[in-house]
């Protein structure tokens, strides 16, 4: 009997996990559709006068890639936090029917694990994250300038200093990340 119950729960766990992921991504993609619609509506009002001289493909690529990054945030951050808060509240309410003192201990544990520890780790890694993002933006800004002006990208005139910029920048970014993260 116990084996059958465990087998049923294992299958139910898989199905429920799939359902949770499906709902997370459904909500995320619905929100992204709304964001895309609003962004492109604003772009249509700006066209063509305000966007004259800009590469249209680059602009569309930039907007869609930024919006796609929001999908990860919505599907993998917002929804799991909401689920954690709801489940924690339900568990604390259920435990409080047995013992109010134990319920308070459980809430304190949930608060430490779900709020205080993530905030502490976020503050600890924030500086490294900002430094990485800044160096990554510099690196991304370097390559389009080189591609956009091929006449300035003459290896004979640029010399070794210009050729070393991307590798030096990448090495500095990598070293900075390694120093900032715990071993």
C-alpha positions in Angstrom: 0.0 0.0 0.0 2.8 2.4 0.9 4.6 1.6 -2.4 1.5 2.5 -4.4 1.0 5.7 -2.5 4.7 6.7 -3.2 4.3 5.8 -6.9 1.2 7.9 -7.2 2.8 10.8 -5.4 5.9 10.6 -7.7 3.8 10.7 -10.8 1.7 13.6 -9.3 4.9 15.5 -8.5 6.0 15.3 -12.1 2.7 16.4 -13.4 2.3 19.2 -10.9 5.9 20.4 -11.7 5.1 20.5 -15.4 1.8 22.3 -14.7 3.7 24.9 -12.6 6.3 25.5 -15.3 3.6 25.7 -17.9 1.6 28.3 -15.9 4.8 30.3 -15.2 5.7 30.5 -18.8 2.1 31.2 -19.9 1.9 34.2 -17.6 5.4 35.4 -18.7 4.7 35.2 -22.4 1.3 36.9 -22.0 3.0 39.8 -20.2 5.7 39.9 -22.8 3.1 40.1 -25.6 1.6 43.1 -23.9 5.0 44.7 -23.5 5.9 44.1 -27.1 2.6 45.5 -28.3 3.1 48.7 -26.3 6.7 49.1 -27.3 6.0 48.7 -31.0 3.0 51.0 -30.7 5.3 53.7 -29.4 7.8 53.0 -32.2 5.0 53.4 -34.8 4.2 56.9 -33.4 7.9 57.8 -33.7 8.4 56.5 -37.2 9.9 57.5 -39.5 11.0 61.0 -38.4 12.4 60.2 -35.0 14.2 57.0 -36.1 15.8 58.4 -39.2 19.4 57.4 -39.6 19.1 54.4 -37.2 19.6 50.9 -38.3 16.1 49.4 -38.2 17.2 45.8 -37.9 19.5 46.7 -35.0 16.7 48.6 -33.3 14.2 45.7 -33.6 16.9 43.2 -32.5 17.7 45.3 -29.4 14.1 45.7 -28.4 13.2 42.0 -28.9 16.3 40.8 -27.1 15.6 43.0 -24.1 12.0 41.9 -24.0 13.2 38.2 -24.2 15.3 38.8 -21.1 12.2 39.9 -19.3 10.7 36.4 -19.9 13.4 34.8 -17.8 12.6 37.3 -15.0 8.9 36.8 -15.1 8.9 33.0 -15.5 11.7 32.2 -13.1 11.5 34.9 -10.5 8.1 36.5 -10.0 6.0 33.4 -10.1 8.3 31.2 -7.8 8.3 34.0 -5.2 4.5 34.3 -5.3 4.3 30.5 -5.0 6.8 30.5 -2.1 4.8 33.2 -0.2 1.5 31.4 -0.7 2.7 28.0 0.3 4.6 29.4 3.3 1.5 31.2 4.5 -0.7 28.1 4.0 1.8 25.9 5.9 2.1 28.4 8.7 -1.7 28.6 8.9 -2.0 24.8 9.0 0.7 24.4 11.6 -0.9 27.1 13.7 -4.0 24.9 14.1 -1.7 22.5 15.9 0.6 24.9 17.8 0.9 28.6 17.6 4.5 28.6 19.0 5.7 26.1 16.4 4.0 28.2 13.7 6.0 31.2 14.7 9.2 29.2 14.6 8.3 28.0 11.1 7.6 31.6 10.0 10.9 32.8 11.4 12.7 30.0 9.5 10.9 30.9 6.3 11.8 34.5 6.8 15.5 33.8 7.4 15.7 31.3 4.5 13.5 33.2 2.0 14.2 36.8 2.8 17.3 37.5 4.9 19.8 35.1 3.3 18.9 36.2 -0.3 19.2 39.8 0.7 22.6 39.2 2.3 23.9 37.3 -0.7 22.5 39.9 -3.1 24.3 42.7 -1.3 27.5 40.7 -1.2 27.5 40.0 -4.9 26.0 43.3 -6.1 29.4 45.1 -6.6 30.7 42.2 -8.7 27.5 42.1 -10.8 27.7 45.9 -11.5 31.3 45.7 -12.4 30.7 42.8 -14.8 27.7 44.5 -16.4 29.8 47.7 -16.9 32.7 45.9 -18.5 30.4 43.8 -20.6 28.7 47.0 -21.9 32.1 48.5 -22.7 33.1 45.3 -24.6 29.8 45.4 -26.5 30.3 49.0 -27.3 33.8 48.4 -28.6 32.9 45.8 -31.2 30.1 47.7 -33.0 32.5 50.7 -33.4 35.1 48.5 -35.0 32.5 46.9 -37.4 30.8 50.2 -38.2 34.0 51.9 -39.2 36.1 49.3 -41.1 38.4 52.1 -42.4 39.5 52.6 -38.8 40.1 49.0 -38.2 43.3 48.8 -40.3 45.5 46.3 -38.4 48.7 47.9 -39.9 47.9 51.4 -38.5 46.1 50.1 -35.3 49.1 48.3 -34.0 49.3 45.7 -31.2 47.6 48.1 -28.6 44.3 48.2 -30.5 44.4 44.5 -31.3 44.9 43.7 -27.6 41.9 45.7 -26.4 39.2 43.0 -26.7 41.4 40.2 -25.1 42.6 42.5 -22.3 39.1 43.7 -21.5 37.8 40.1 -21.5 40.6 39.0 -19.3 40.0 41.8 -16.8 36.3 41.0 -16.7 37.0 37.3 -16.1 39.6 38.1 -13.4 37.2 40.5 -11.7 34.5 38.0 -11.6 36.8 35.3 -10.1 38.0 37.7 -7.4 34.4 38.7 -6.4 33.0 35.2 -6.1 33.7 32.8 -3.3 36.1 30.0 -4.1 
